[in-house]
């Protein structure tokens, strides 16, 4: 019996070794696929579903049900909830497919949406802040020029030009004489005819001289810079000295003038809050881009 016990059976030894190895592999595989952070067959409590291990959050699902059916989640039917869940799963699958094929790298709309999403995340803290009244008043005081009511003017821009065959000196003399006559109260049309002045054509509306009120920003864009500078200083009924411009000598007759006025804080507090928020978002965005550029490897070809 003792001799038989000592005899080794190689086949049985190999079988036992194989069983042990297989058991070890099974245990290792179980540990690998059930460890935290690996693929799981259970849905975490905060999610309603997992799609390729990416969660669809219950909070998003509840919001989507209420938004889609315009009623409280508790009042929605099981069929409605199932429809929303299927739609959200389909959407997640499409999003994942878009990422797989590199859609964000070349589709302009997807790229814009990604930029908007990143900015929204960056601005979350800014949007959550509620500036105090003192913060708003301080910002208003530092940026008063932004809260000025634009002025308006009703004027005639008269022109003495050498294109009529007169010398530049003769045009200047005519403009000076016209200005004196207008200040003396002589009628505009008569003065224009007497001194051969015509409308400059800078202020036109549907082919006719615009004799109505024009906001300062519009007059600035349409008049010669030197002419606008002179006009902006005139009061009701005043006449400018001749103003030299590229097309001749101008005389401005101010019919009515409303000067720019500072808007009080109480009237613009909402605008101040918006502007303060936009400035804060701009600072956050610029700081984030500086950080990203500092970490990035950017190569630019010569222009």
Kinemage of the C-alpha trace (Angstrom):
@kinemage 1
@onewidth
@group {chain A} dominant
@subgroup {mainchain}
@vectorlist {calphas} color= white
{ca unk a 1} P 0.000 0.000 0.000
{ca unk a 2} L 2.829 2.360 0.916
{ca unk a 3} L 4.559 1.610 -2.376
{ca unk a 4} L 1.368 2.245 -4.347
{ca unk a 5} L 0.938 5.578 -2.632
{ca unk a 6} L 4.366 6.644 -3.728
{ca unk a 7} L 3.646 5.951 -7.383
{ca unk a 8} L 2.838 9.286 -9.184
{ca unk a 9} L -0.006 9.535 -11.702
{ca unk a 10} L 1.049 12.199 -14.265
{ca unk a 11} L -2.367 12.441 -15.899
{ca unk a 12} L -4.102 13.120 -12.608
{ca unk a 13} L -1.486 15.721 -11.670
{ca unk a 14} L -1.921 17.579 -14.948
{ca unk a 15} L -5.714 17.525 -14.598
{ca unk a 16} L -5.550 18.973 -11.089
{ca unk a 17} L -3.120 21.652 -12.281
{ca unk a 18} L -5.464 22.623 -15.153
{ca unk a 19} L -8.458 22.818 -12.820
{ca unk a 20} L -6.515 25.045 -10.444
{ca unk a 21} L -5.379 27.361 -13.227
{ca unk a 22} L -8.887 27.616 -14.659
{ca unk a 23} L -10.327 28.425 -11.243
{ca unk a 24} L -7.729 31.154 -10.788
{ca unk a 25} L -8.587 32.686 -14.157
{ca unk a 26} L -12.298 32.640 -13.365
{ca unk a 27} L -11.721 34.329 -10.009
{ca unk a 28} L -9.440 36.942 -11.592
{ca unk a 29} L -11.952 37.620 -14.337
{ca unk a 30} L -14.753 38.055 -11.846
{ca unk a 31} L -12.663 40.468 -9.835
{ca unk a 32} L -11.657 42.408 -12.932
{ca unk a 33} L -15.163 42.894 -14.293
{ca unk a 34} L -16.781 43.663 -10.957
{ca unk a 35} L -14.119 46.125 -9.702
{ca unk a 36} L -15.075 49.765 -9.282
{ca unk a 37} L -14.619 51.766 -12.499
{ca unk a 38} L -15.023 48.790 -14.824
{ca unk a 39} L -17.997 47.717 -16.947
{ca unk a 40} L -20.955 47.052 -14.720
{ca unk a 41} L -24.299 45.379 -15.247
{ca unk a 42} L -26.002 47.468 -12.574
{ca unk a 43} L -27.307 51.031 -12.936
{ca unk a 44} L -26.079 53.500 -10.281
{ca unk a 45} L -28.755 55.161 -8.144
{ca unk a 46} L -28.350 58.600 -9.758
{ca unk a 47} L -28.934 57.225 -13.269
{ca unk a 48} L -32.006 55.908 -15.062
{ca unk a 49} L -29.953 53.963 -17.626
{ca unk a 50} L -26.417 53.198 -18.773
{ca unk a 51} L -25.535 53.367 -22.465
{ca unk a 52} L -22.093 51.892 -23.075
{ca unk a 53} L -21.347 52.719 -19.442
{ca unk a 54} L -22.353 56.350 -19.877
{ca unk a 55} L -25.204 57.307 -17.525
{ca unk a 56} L -28.466 59.020 -18.359
{ca unk a 57} L -29.168 60.905 -15.158
{ca unk a 58} L -32.527 60.629 -13.431
{ca unk a 59} L -32.623 64.395 -12.978
{ca unk a 60} L -32.252 64.915 -16.743
{ca unk a 61} L -34.857 62.240 -17.426
{ca unk a 62} L -37.367 63.843 -15.031
{ca unk a 63} L -36.801 67.280 -16.536
{ca unk a 64} L -37.201 65.936 -20.073
{ca unk a 65} L -40.505 64.224 -19.219
{ca unk a 66} L -41.894 67.425 -17.703
{ca unk a 67} L -40.668 69.550 -20.607
{ca unk a 68} L -41.891 67.227 -23.345
{ca unk a 69} L -45.376 66.690 -21.903
{ca unk a 70} L -45.776 70.039 -20.068
{ca unk a 71} L -46.932 68.422 -16.843
{ca unk a 72} L -45.488 67.274 -13.563
{ca unk a 73} L -43.443 64.086 -13.626
{ca unk a 74} L -45.796 62.460 -11.120
{ca unk a 75} L -48.702 63.029 -13.513
{ca unk a 76} L -46.990 61.452 -16.528
{ca unk a 77} L -47.955 57.952 -17.683
{ca unk a 78} L -45.642 54.931 -17.849
{ca unk a 79} L -45.962 55.019 -21.640
{ca unk a 80} L -44.849 58.647 -21.754
{ca unk a 81} L -41.881 57.932 -19.508
{ca unk a 82} L -40.875 54.946 -21.614
{ca unk a 83} L -41.087 57.058 -24.780
{ca unk a 84} L -38.841 59.707 -23.291
{ca unk a 85} L -36.359 57.121 -22.034
{ca unk a 86} L -36.144 55.475 -25.453
{ca unk a 87} L -35.590 58.863 -27.084
{ca unk a 88} L -32.830 59.735 -24.619
{ca unk a 89} L -31.134 56.372 -25.198
{ca unk a 90} L -31.309 56.913 -28.973
{ca unk a 91} L -29.869 60.397 -28.537
{ca unk a 92} L -26.998 59.101 -26.413
{ca unk a 93} L -26.216 56.429 -28.991
{ca unk a 94} L -26.116 59.029 -31.746
{ca unk a 95} L -23.902 61.328 -29.662
{ca unk a 96} L -21.485 58.495 -28.966
{ca unk a 97} L -21.436 57.569 -32.636
{ca unk a 98} L -20.718 61.179 -33.558
{ca unk a 99} L -17.754 61.186 -31.179
{ca unk a 100} L -16.523 57.870 -32.578
{ca unk a 101} L -16.396 59.192 -36.139
{ca unk a 102} L -14.824 62.491 -35.066
{ca unk a 103} L -17.826 64.650 -35.920
{ca unk a 104} L -16.743 67.525 -33.608
{ca unk a 105} L -13.522 67.914 -35.591
{ca unk a 106} L -15.158 68.988 -38.855
{ca unk a 107} L -18.870 69.796 -38.493
{ca unk a 108} L -19.263 73.568 -37.891
{ca unk a 109} L -22.550 73.284 -35.999
{ca unk a 110} L -21.203 70.587 -33.691
{ca unk a 111} L -18.062 72.629 -33.057
{ca unk a 112} L -20.138 75.706 -32.206
{ca unk a 113} L -22.326 73.659 -29.874
{ca unk a 114} L -19.239 72.300 -28.118
{ca unk a 115} L -17.802 75.791 -27.695
{ca unk a 116} L -21.140 77.020 -26.321
{ca unk a 117} L -21.314 74.078 -23.930
{ca unk a 118} L -17.793 74.648 -22.614
{ca unk a 119} L -18.479 78.357 -22.176
{ca unk a 120} L -21.705 77.588 -20.323
{ca unk a 121} L -19.737 75.394 -17.944
{ca unk a 122} L -17.115 78.110 -17.502
{ca unk a 123} L -19.763 80.749 -16.841
{ca unk a 124} L -21.729 78.656 -14.323
{ca unk a 125} L -20.192 80.405 -11.305
{ca unk a 126} L -20.601 83.838 -12.877
{ca unk a 127} L -24.259 83.206 -13.681
{ca unk a 128} L -24.881 81.929 -10.165
{ca unk a 129} L -23.555 85.098 -8.563
{ca unk a 130} L -25.940 87.864 -7.602
{ca unk a 131} L -24.137 91.220 -7.436
{ca unk a 132} L -25.197 93.552 -4.665
{ca unk a 133} L -26.637 96.996 -5.226
{ca unk a 134} L -23.290 98.436 -4.176
{ca unk a 135} L -21.525 96.332 -6.819
{ca unk a 136} L -23.874 97.622 -9.496
{ca unk a 137} L -23.530 101.255 -8.435
{ca unk a 138} L -19.742 100.927 -8.387
{ca unk a 139} L -19.734 99.488 -11.909
{ca unk a 140} L -22.093 102.236 -13.085
{ca unk a 141} L -19.843 104.939 -11.645
{ca unk a 142} L -16.793 103.453 -13.387
{ca unk a 143} L -18.542 103.163 -16.777
{ca unk a 144} L -20.820 106.180 -16.896
{ca unk a 145} L -20.029 106.851 -20.549
{ca unk a 146} L -21.839 103.627 -21.462
{ca unk a 147} L -25.097 104.934 -20.025
{ca unk a 148} L -25.527 108.206 -21.861
{ca unk a 149} L -28.690 108.843 -23.836
{ca unk a 150} L -27.720 109.637 -27.411
{ca unk a 151} L -28.455 113.148 -28.596
{ca unk a 152} L -30.379 114.179 -31.692
{ca unk a 153} L -30.221 117.053 -34.127
{ca unk a 154} L -32.376 118.614 -36.817
{ca unk a 155} L -30.127 120.604 -39.123
{ca unk a 156} L -29.291 121.819 -42.595
{ca unk a 157} L -25.805 121.225 -43.937
{ca unk a 158} L -25.100 123.898 -46.581
{ca unk a 159} L -22.158 123.662 -48.969
{ca unk a 160} L -20.174 126.165 -51.011
{ca unk a 161} L -18.069 124.148 -53.436
{ca unk a 162} L -15.492 124.934 -56.069
{ca unk a 163} L -17.141 122.415 -58.364
{ca unk a 164} L -19.537 125.251 -59.210
{ca unk a 165} L -16.641 127.061 -60.940
{ca unk a 166} L -15.578 129.275 -58.016
{ca unk a 167} L -12.178 129.383 -56.410
{ca unk a 168} L -11.677 128.034 -52.905
{ca unk a 169} L -11.279 131.603 -51.606
{ca unk a 170} L -14.535 132.671 -53.237
{ca unk a 171} L -16.308 129.686 -51.681
{ca unk a 172} L -15.009 130.655 -48.245
{ca unk a 173} L -16.165 134.239 -48.711
{ca unk a 174} L -19.626 133.047 -49.779
{ca unk a 175} L -19.870 130.708 -46.779
{ca unk a 176} L -18.902 133.495 -44.357
{ca unk a 177} L -21.418 135.915 -45.870
{ca unk a 178} L -24.144 133.269 -45.768
{ca unk a 179} L -23.469 132.544 -42.098
{ca unk a 180} L -23.753 136.255 -41.236
{ca unk a 181} L -27.005 136.577 -43.185
{ca unk a 182} L -28.522 133.539 -41.491
{ca unk a 183} L -27.589 134.830 -38.038
{ca unk a 184} L -29.280 138.100 -39.002
{ca unk a 185} L -32.503 136.174 -39.502
{ca unk a 186} L -32.683 136.119 -43.293
{ca unk a 187} L -34.661 133.144 -44.750
{ca unk a 188} L -32.678 129.999 -45.426
{ca unk a 189} L -33.793 129.484 -49.024
{ca unk a 190} L -33.084 133.107 -49.922
{ca unk a 191} L -29.594 132.946 -48.431
{ca unk a 192} L -28.819 129.712 -50.276
{ca unk a 193} L -29.890 131.264 -53.567
{ca unk a 194} L -28.103 134.583 -52.986
{ca unk a 195} L -24.733 133.024 -52.093
{ca unk a 196} L -24.981 129.975 -54.381
{ca unk a 197} L -25.010 127.437 -51.551
{ca unk a 198} L -26.629 124.054 -51.892
{ca unk a 199} L -27.427 121.194 -49.583
{ca unk a 200} L -24.428 118.917 -49.082
{ca unk a 201} L -26.523 115.784 -49.713
{ca unk a 202} L -25.083 114.074 -46.647
{ca unk a 203} L -28.467 113.849 -44.934
{ca unk a 204} L -30.894 112.349 -47.416
{ca unk a 205} L -34.061 110.315 -46.963
{ca unk a 206} L -35.663 108.601 -49.979
{ca unk a 207} L -33.920 111.012 -52.310
{ca unk a 208} L -34.925 114.130 -50.384
{ca unk a 209} L -33.124 116.239 -47.803
{ca unk a 210} L -33.822 114.802 -44.359
{ca unk a 211} L -35.256 117.690 -42.349
{ca unk a 212} L -36.323 115.528 -39.415
{ca unk a 213} L -34.532 114.641 -36.208
{ca unk a 214} L -31.381 112.575 -36.679
{ca unk a 215} L -29.716 110.751 -33.798
{ca unk a 216} L -26.127 111.698 -33.122
{ca unk a 217} L -24.778 108.273 -34.074
{ca unk a 218} L -26.488 108.503 -37.471
{ca unk a 219} L -25.327 112.080 -38.067
{ca unk a 220} L -21.790 111.104 -37.116
{ca unk a 221} L -21.838 108.336 -39.708
{ca unk a 222} L -23.226 110.520 -42.490
{ca unk a 223} L -21.588 113.913 -42.018
{ca unk a 224} L -17.970 114.817 -42.606
{ca unk a 225} L -16.099 114.413 -39.270
{ca unk a 226} L -15.256 118.137 -39.004
{ca unk a 227} L -18.828 119.093 -39.877
{ca unk a 228} L -20.290 116.768 -37.239
{ca unk a 229} L -17.837 118.081 -34.647
{ca unk a 230} L -19.026 121.627 -35.337
{ca unk a 231} L -22.701 120.659 -35.450
{ca unk a 232} L -22.590 118.781 -32.153
{ca unk a 233} L -21.678 122.007 -30.318
{ca unk a 234} L -24.542 124.123 -31.716
{ca unk a 235} L -27.747 124.961 -29.887
{ca unk a 236} L -31.213 125.578 -31.290
{ca unk a 237} L -31.140 128.245 -34.007
{ca unk a 238} L -27.365 128.666 -34.060
{ca unk a 239} L -25.268 128.821 -37.251
{ca unk a 240} L -21.717 127.511 -37.467
{ca unk a 241} L -18.691 129.254 -38.859
{ca unk a 242} L -17.600 127.878 -42.258
{ca unk a 243} L -16.101 124.392 -41.852
{ca unk a 244} L -13.493 123.095 -44.307
{ca unk a 245} L -14.098 119.584 -45.630
{ca unk a 246} L -12.996 117.482 -48.560
{ca unk a 247} L -15.808 118.754 -50.808
{ca unk a 248} L -15.764 122.465 -49.918
{ca unk a 249} L -16.895 124.842 -47.175
{ca unk a 250} L -19.869 123.843 -45.013
{ca unk a 251} L -22.233 126.001 -42.987
{ca unk a 252} L -24.398 124.156 -40.470
{ca unk a 253} L -27.778 125.588 -39.467
{ca unk a 254} L -29.028 123.920 -36.280
{ca unk a 255} L -32.830 123.932 -36.279
{ca unk a 256} L -33.221 121.825 -33.118
{ca unk a 257} L -30.676 120.239 -30.802
{ca unk a 258} L -31.132 117.656 -28.062
{ca unk a 259} L -27.822 117.121 -26.298
{ca unk a 260} L -26.722 113.727 -24.962
{ca unk a 261} L -27.783 113.191 -21.350
{ca unk a 262} L -26.509 110.949 -18.585
{ca unk a 263} L -29.073 108.270 -17.753
{ca unk a 264} L -29.596 107.859 -13.996
{ca unk a 265} L -28.652 104.604 -12.314
{ca unk a 266} L -32.249 103.822 -11.410
{ca unk a 267} L -33.178 103.769 -15.099
{ca unk a 268} L -30.331 101.525 -16.229
{ca unk a 269} L -29.785 99.139 -13.308
{ca unk a 270} L -30.830 96.124 -15.422
{ca unk a 271} L -28.386 97.111 -18.157
{ca unk a 272} L -25.656 97.580 -15.566
{ca unk a 273} L -26.294 94.094 -14.177
{ca unk a 274} L -26.118 92.612 -17.696
{ca unk a 275} L -22.922 94.495 -18.574
{ca unk a 276} L -21.241 93.574 -15.292
{ca unk a 277} L -22.102 89.923 -15.918
{ca unk a 278} L -20.811 90.058 -19.503
{ca unk a 279} L -17.531 91.614 -18.354
{ca unk a 280} L -17.117 88.880 -15.727
{ca unk a 281} L -17.781 86.166 -18.327
{ca unk a 282} L -15.285 87.727 -20.692
{ca unk a 283} L -12.599 87.716 -17.986
{ca unk a 284} L -13.282 84.058 -17.162
{ca unk a 285} L -13.192 83.088 -20.829
{ca unk a 286} L -9.936 84.968 -21.469
{ca unk a 287} L -8.291 83.410 -18.409
{ca unk a 288} L -9.378 79.933 -19.482
{ca unk a 289} L -8.053 80.447 -23.010
{ca unk a 290} L -4.720 81.676 -21.649
{ca unk a 291} L -4.496 78.532 -19.528
{ca unk a 292} L -5.398 76.244 -22.438
{ca unk a 293} L -2.958 77.985 -24.776
{ca unk a 294} L -0.240 77.612 -22.164
{ca unk a 295} L -0.731 73.845 -22.129
{ca unk a 296} L -1.306 73.371 -25.852
{ca unk a 297} L 1.234 72.565 -28.557
{ca unk a 298} L 0.246 75.055 -31.292
{ca unk a 299} L 2.071 75.328 -34.610
{ca unk a 300} L 1.150 78.115 -37.014
{ca unk a 301} L 2.314 78.263 -40.616
{ca unk a 302} L 3.747 81.528 -41.974
{ca unk a 303} L 1.066 83.744 -43.570
